[in-house]
Amino acid sequence: MDVSGEQEPGRRWMGVGRSHAADSRPAAIEAAQGALSGPDPKLLIAFAAITHDPQAVLAGLAEAAPGVPLVGCTTHGEIGPGGPADGTITVAAIGGAGFQVQTCVATDVTGRQGDAGFEVAGCVSRVDLPHKVLMLLTDGLVRDQESIVRGCYRALGAGVPLFGGAAADGWRMSGAYLFKDGRVLTDAVIGVAIASEAPLAVAVKHGWRTVGQPMIVTRSLDGRVYTLDDRPALDVYLERLDAPPEAYTDPAAFTAFALSRPLGVQRRSGVEARNLSTEVDLVGRSIGGGGAIDPGGLTWVMTGDEESILEATDDACRDALARLEGHAPLGMLTFSCAAIRAVLGDDGIQREGARLDRWAGPLPYAGFYTYGEIARNHGIDGFHNQTLAVLALS
Amino acid sequence: MPGSAESLHIQQLVELMAVVSSSTDESSAVQHAVERSAQALEAEVAAVVFDGKVAASIGFPLGAAPNEDIVAVSLHERDVLDVPGVGRCPVATAAWEGSKPGHLVLARWGEPFAIEEQNLIRGMARLLELTLTMLRTLAAEQSIRESLQERQRLLEHLFTIQRAISRREDLQQILDTITLGARDLLGDEISLLWLRDEDDTGRARLASAADATGILPGSALTADMADAATASQAMTVGDVVVRQGGIAATEVVSRFGRGPVCASMGAPVHDSGVVTGALVVASCDEGRVYEPSDVQTLRAFAQNVSLALTDANTVLRMQQAHHDALTGLASRRLFMEQLTQRLAMADAEGTTVAVLFLDLDRFKDINDTLGHAAGDQLLTVTADRIAGQLRAGDLASRFGGDEFAVMLHRVDGPGDAAAVAGRIGTAVGKPMYVAHQRLRVGASIGVALSTSGRTDPVELVGHADLAMYQAKRADAGGYALYDPAAAHPNTRPGAVRA
């Protein structure tokens, strides 16, 4: 079955709405109403600044779209037409008879990440249109997000692409929230099975390159790197980069310095970036953050600049749209990394937004700055740091 | 530092071993192996097959794995696997023998697995075999050994050794640790590790030895297999051999005791699946009787030796693929990989990379007159002299025949690169003694510098190559800088400078 939007207008649609209002409930209503641009809405995806009151956001969304399944999360900035923004509620909606949506949530995820991923993947079995993707929204403060993705893969196998992001809290690192219908959740994973009559395409890119010779990870455990080349990881890392003295002693200075200098782990198809800026231990001299770095492996310091990151923005959009097999796109979900935002700065993210605008043209798109991106087309891994992940819908 | 493709494969084996060897039971080891091998090869599907049955798989929806097809792949009856939602995927499989033969099967969308990836899969299968055998040994050990404390000591020993292997510590140190661990845990005075002599299969080399005082310094002792009788028997039988009495004073083991050796036990060790030596313990205690639990303990230590040897040799084979066997310099492939990375980095940093292309003058004459052995010696000396002129981070490669390439990073301009070319030319041109003759061999060197926005490594090497021919023609000073104006695609070497 392949019924494109052009053949039967309104069979599938996507809309995006945004509100800059500070009052959470009316802001949510305004954003949801802006997103509801077609008949038979199937799903609202809400991205709300951490400054908003989560319960009021949910109340507003429920009022604007009663009975429509809702998922969402807090952010480190909301992405949408008109550029990235802070303090907004940005809502994407999809609908029409050509889409099917099923959602599922797993709670108390810490310590059982793999099982949680396995559980939420169960919603895919309840949709049967030919093109499917499992979208995941996770709590960005939960460790070992790879295991969540791996759990999904165990349940689904290779045939279902994965896409998603980890909820953020505006760099407070004290608590991000997930939204699922009427509930505000932490330590949870939301799975959204999206099925369509037409192709859904996932792409992911990063704009980093390795610097200098690799280091051997001589001790690491649970996402923390304790030693590199048999010396304290923090010192080896900073020495390699000629870091300023304050980065050795001041956590904030370290984070600011390390955000733009992830560690790279080698994979067959290239070096993947791992953000190790957020969990520095100045006493134990270890570094940690998003994503596992395995003992015994090689790792590189990586750097990037605005140009290389914006090229990756272009590449991810181009790749996602190209994977639609010639079908006209309806819109995109764009999940970019919070650490990239720190590198680009406020002006730079506006230029990132301009690139997204150019690729989207008149089409709607929405997303957020995440604490980790999820994108899997091939292979069994799909959790990323410092990337742009794109889901294109047709 | 190894190149990226090589280091990737080494890293993947290490990671597989680190994960699999930390498993506490067979089924979790198999599940870890399946997931980790799929991850390493970026494959959609991985499976382990025992006795014609799929023991674990990943890549298919729950309960929907096409087990018959996977088994058929393991038997080489199919060369593709249909993966729902992905399509027909090329496959690779590697088998292992031993007490519980099995197959590792992988399927990946896109291009078929490359030869080196198939080698990696075979390496993974070997590591899995050794780990599974070890886990079975430990399970048997646990059922036999009564003392929880002793069992704990064994596990601690084995864990230390496996960590050492996965951290790529020095092989000799690892072997010494195992030898000493076997002696300590079995409570004997003597522990010897014999390896078959690589040059003479009738002899064995003592790779590690411990007596009552501890590890003995390396003696490089070799002995006739007959004088390492326990080891020889274990290697022949392919299993643990126990000898109670009847140990001759002429046997090497008798040199290590404080009196006559009364009992000895040996377990074979393997390298990449082939019996290659034996781990032997011995006691001068007249009442020493080896119990079944002792047999299992020795077997576990011998398997650790196999793991260390297999791992080390797998790494060596991978390194050889990236280095010129004669000179030890980087291979052409490794050089081009590194140059690609360096050029991208230099372009981003705004720095310059230089490539020197070097061709020896009169090499063919020397090879023809003095023979290939002399030619090889000349190349080795030349390689050392080139490498001696480089900074850390620069890279020298033998491109083939008498051609060498050198990459210089962060050069300050043509003058800087030319100075290095001059130094290399002088160093290479100094007299050397080859085949009892004093020779002087000059070199023609072409120099090319990277330019902003151009990061094609083939182009840069091509420019240096052209400049080298200009140097040969000019016969002046031994080196020439690439000059785009003078370059012509059909430029060929002129008269070879003597």
Interface residues (C-beta under 8 A of the other chain):
Chain A: K132 R150 Y153 R154 A155 L156 G157 A158 G159 V160 R209 T210 V211 Q213 P214 I216 T218 Q266 R267 R268 S269 D294 P295 G296 G297 L298 T303 D305 S308 H378 G379 I380 D381
Chain B: M1 S4 S7 L8 Q11 V14 E15 M17 A18 V19 E35 A38 Q39 A40 L41 E42 A43 E44 V45 I58 G59 F60 P61 L62 A64 V83 P84 G85 V86 R108 W109 G110 S166 R167 R168 Q341 A344 M345 A348 G393
